[in-house]
Amino acid sequence: MLNDLEKRTQAQTDPNLPENLVGPSPKMAIILALETSCDETAAAVFWGEQLLSSEVTSQIDIHAPYGGVVPEVASREHIRALRPIIDLALKKADIAIGAIDAVAATCGPGLASSLMIGTSIAKGLSVALGRPFLAINHLEGHLLSPFFGTADGVSPAVGLIVSGGHTLLIEVEALGKYTLLGQTQDDAAGEAFDKVGKLLGLPYPGGPHLDRLARGGDPTLYDFPRSMIGSPDFHFSFSGLKTAVRYLLPKLQPAQLPDVCASFQEAVVDVLISKTVRAAQARGLNLITVSGGVSCNTRLREKLLATCAAQGLRVLLAPPQLCTDNAAMIGYVAALRWSTGATSALTVDIDPNLRLAT
């Protein structure tokens, strides 16, 4: 016997199926989600809150010679890659394009030229299919990704978003109800990882390579600054730490590289954990969530879990495949918002500086 998803997919070619299985469903919608906020081109397909497929094409090798993302190159690559990645996501989900109930895309924050590609394609599909459009905040995708697949869904928590472009502490009350507790005052943690990696001559992006080298180093050998760790607020600063590494470079021997990586990484991790745990305690919450590309860092995961266990706090870490930029997190937020009846007007514009909470 066919399940509802199979019936609705076949309804495009079978006029004998009940009409209520053909049109959009208010709860169990089939959503195609697109993510093009920076240099990953991604598409995902959801049925309700069930992920059917998630595909990502990375541009790391293309931008590596430049030591960072070149916006014009990124947008050109999105144009080239988006159609094939959409086709692949639909094929792996075994869903025909006509069965889609809604199309979602990241509308910000991110690179304007990259955001334009994904939202334009999503809006075009929305018009062509006669289906609703959902504009999704990239940061909300990161923030809620640790809740994906959990029994309780989105729950009260203090969420740490830590990535190449963002370091934020946000209190989550419920879907769409967020309060900004703290943010970086200069470099994001991921940005600091990549910049220090570049200073040390590591391949782009530097963060993962620094993490790997740090495993063989002594994290106590260099006493790097823990900026703002004792401040009464929940803000962050990493530019001074990056400068401290730069001043050390003339004295550095190749054999000391793992120790520098480990000591630098330990300083970043100490600040992130200290601020996050203190924020949870101050807000009277016993759940901490962590997401974003830097949440893949092995030392951050290890030390955070140990610290929270000692403090009696629960931790939800986004799975590695949902940490870096991806469309699955965008589709998850779209599915949650669809279940409340929310959609977006086609006139909604991109916002490279879109905020999540104030």
N, C-alpha and C positions, 0 to 999 in steps of 0.2 A: 504494500500500500504506500502511495506517495505521501510524503509529509507536506506541510503547508508550503515550505520553500520550494520544493520540487513542483508542486501544483502551480504556484504562481509563476515560476520560470517557464513552464510548459504552456501557460495560458496565452503566450504570445502567438502560438501556432495552433492552439487547440480551442476553438470557439465554444466547445461544449462544457468547459469548466465553469463553475459558478462565478458570476461577475464580481462578487466580493473578494475573490482571490486575485483579481487582475489589477485593480487600482491600488493606490498607496494605502498602507495600513498605519493607523495611528500609533501602534505600539511596536509590532515586529516589522519594522521597515528595513528594506535593503538599501544601504547607503554606500555610495562610492565616495571615498575621501581622498583628497590630494594635499600634498605637502611640498612646497617649494620656497621656504622662507630664506634659505641660504644656499648651500651647495649640494644638498641631497635632493634628488627627484624621487618622490615616493607616492604610491597609491595603495589603498587598502579597501577591502569590501567587508561590510558588516551586515549581519542579519540580526536585528535587535542589538543586543550587546554581545553577540557571538561573532568573533573574528573569523571570517572565511578565508581571507588571504591578505598578505602584507608583503609588498615588494619595494625595495629601495635600490636606487642606483647612486653610487657615490662618485663625486668628482675629485677625490683626494689626489689621485695621480695627475690630474690635469692642472691643479693649482699648486702642487708641490714645488715646481721650479720657481714659483714666485714667492714661496714662503708664506702664503696666505691666500685668502679668497679674493679673486678679481671679479667685481660685480658684473661687468660686461660679459666676461667669459662664462660666469655662472648662468646668467639669463639665457645666453645662446645655447648652452648645454641643456637647460631645462626644456627649451623649445624642441631640441632634437630628441630628448629622451622621454618626454611625457607621454606621447601617444603609445610607444611600445610598452611602457611600464603600466599604463592603464589596461591595455590589451592583455598583458600577462596576468595582472591581478584578477581581471574578470575571468580569464581562462582557468586559473587555478581555483577560483571560487566556484567554477562551473555555473556562472551567471551570464546571461546575455544582457547587453547594454539596455535593451528595452524593458528589462525587469527591474531596473533601478527605480526606487521610490524617491530618492533625494540625492543631491550632490553637495558635498561639503569641501571646503578648502580653507587653508590658513590665510587669514587676511592681515596678520601682523602679530607681533613685531618681526622685523627682519629686513633684508635688503629690498628696497623698493622695486628694483628691476626684476628680482626673482619672484617676489610676491605677486607682481602683475601677471606673470605667466600662468601660475596655478589658478588664481582667481578668475582670470579671463577665460581659461579653458573650462573651469567649473561652471561659470555663468553661461557660457555657450552651450554646454551640455544640458544645463537646466532648461534653457529656452527650447533647444531642439527636442528634448524629451517631454517637455511640458511638466517638469517635475520641480519641486521646491529647491531652493538653494540655502545652504547654511554657512555663514561666515564664522570661522572658529579662531579664537585667540591661541596662538602657538604656546604661550606660557600656561594657559589653562590645560592644554594637552599634556605638557610636562607635569604640572601640578597634580592632575588626577590620574596619571598613568600608574602610580603604585596601587591604586584601588581596583585596577582592571582585574577581573576574575575573582575578586574576593567575595565572600558570602554576604558581607554587610554593605558593600558598595561604599559610596562616598560618606565618610564619617568625620566628626570633629577631630582636628589634628593640627599640629604645626608642621607645615610643609617647607622643606628646603629645596629650592630649585638651584642647581649649581651646574653651569654649563660654560661654553666658550664666551657667550655674550651676556650672561645673567648670573647674579648671585643674589637670591631673594629669600627672605623668610616670610611666609604668609600663613596666617591663621585661616583654617578652613572650618566654616560652620556647617555648610551644606553646599549642594550644587549652586554655583553662582553667588554664594555669599562668602566673600573673602575680605580679609583685612591685612594690609601690608604692615609687617612688624619691623622689617629692616632690609637694607640692600647695600650693595657695594657703593662706596663713595668714589671709586676710581676704576681700577681693573676688576673684571670678573675673575673668579678663581680659575676657570678654564683658560681665559686669556693669559693669566699669569703663568700657568703651566706651559702654554705654547710659546710664550715669549722667552721664558727661561730656557726651555728646550732649544729654542733658536740660538740663544746666547751660548749654550753649551755645545752647539754644533750638531744637535740631534735632527733627524729627518722630520719633515712636516707631516702631520701635526705632532708637536713635541710631547703632549701629555701622555699618550700611551707608552711612548718610548722611555720617558722619564720614569713612569711607574715601573716598567720592567727593570730598568737599571737600579732603581731604588731598592729592589728586593735583595740585592747583593751588597748594600751599603750600610753604614752605621748612621742611624738617624740622630744620634746625639753628638756627632763629631763637630758639627758647626752649629753655633747658637744663633740661628737666624731670628729676626724680630717677629713677634706675634702682635702685629698692629691692632689696636683697639680691642684686644682680648679682655681688657679690664674695664672698658667703658661701660656705663650703665645702660646704654642703648643696645640695639640688636643690629647695628650697622657693621659693615666690613670694610677693610682696606688692604690691598695687596701690592700696591705700587712700591711701597718702601721695601718690601721683601724682595721684589724683583731687582731693585737698585742694589740691595745688599749682595746679591749674587753677582751683579755686574762688577762691583768693587773687588770681589774675591778673584775674579778671572785671571788677573795678571800673576797671581801667586799659585794658580791651580796646576797640578800635575795630572796627566791623563789617568794615572792609577787612582786618583782621588775622585773621579767623576761619579762613581756609584755612591760615595759618601755625601757628596754635594746634593745629588738627586734625592737621597733618602732624607737628608736634613731639611732641605727645602720642602719636600712633600710633607714631612712631619709638622712643619710650621703651619702650612695651609690647613692640614687636617685638624690640628689642635684648635685653630680659630673657628673653623666651621662647626666642629662638634661642641665646643664650649658655648658658643652663641646659641646654637640650636637647642641644646639641652636646657640652657637657662631660660630660653623663650618658652619652651613647653612648660617648665615648672612655674614660670611667672603667670602664664595664662591658665594654669590649672588643668592642663591636658596631659594625658598619659600616652598619646600616640604621636609618633614622629614619622613623617614620610620624606623620602629623599628621591629626587629624580634629576634628569639632565645628564649630559655626557660625562661630567666629572664623577657622577655617582657610580660609574664603572670602576673607578679607582680602587684597587684592591685594599690599600691601607685604610682609606676612608671607610669602606664597608666593614673591615675587620675591627677597627678601633671603635667605630660608632656602635656596632652591635655589642661589643664588650662593655662600653661605657653605659649604654642604655640598660643593659641587663643588670649592671650594678646599681643603677638608679631606679630600677623598677619601672622602666618605660618600655613600651612596645615600639617596634620599628617595622615599617613597610618600605622596602626598597623596590623601585621599579625594576622589572626584569631587564637584563642587559639589552635585549632587542628593542625595548621601548625607551632606552636611556638617550641614545643619540637621536637626531631628527628622523622622524618616521611618520607615516600617514595613519598607522594604527591608533596612535594616541589621539590624532585629530578625529578619526572615525568614532572612537569611544566617546569623546565629548559630544560629537554630533548626535550619536545614538541617545545619549542621556538627555540632551536638549530636545530632540525630536519626541521623546516619550512625554515631555511636558507640553507639547504642542508648539514649540518655538520653531520658527523659520526666519530667514533674513530676506530683506528686500534686495533686488538685483542692483539697486542704486548704492548699496553699501560699498564704500571705497576701501582700498588698502590703507593701512596706517603703519609705516615702518617703526613708529615709536609707540605703538599701542601698549597701554598699561593694563594690568590685570586687576589691581586693587589700589586703594589709596589709604 
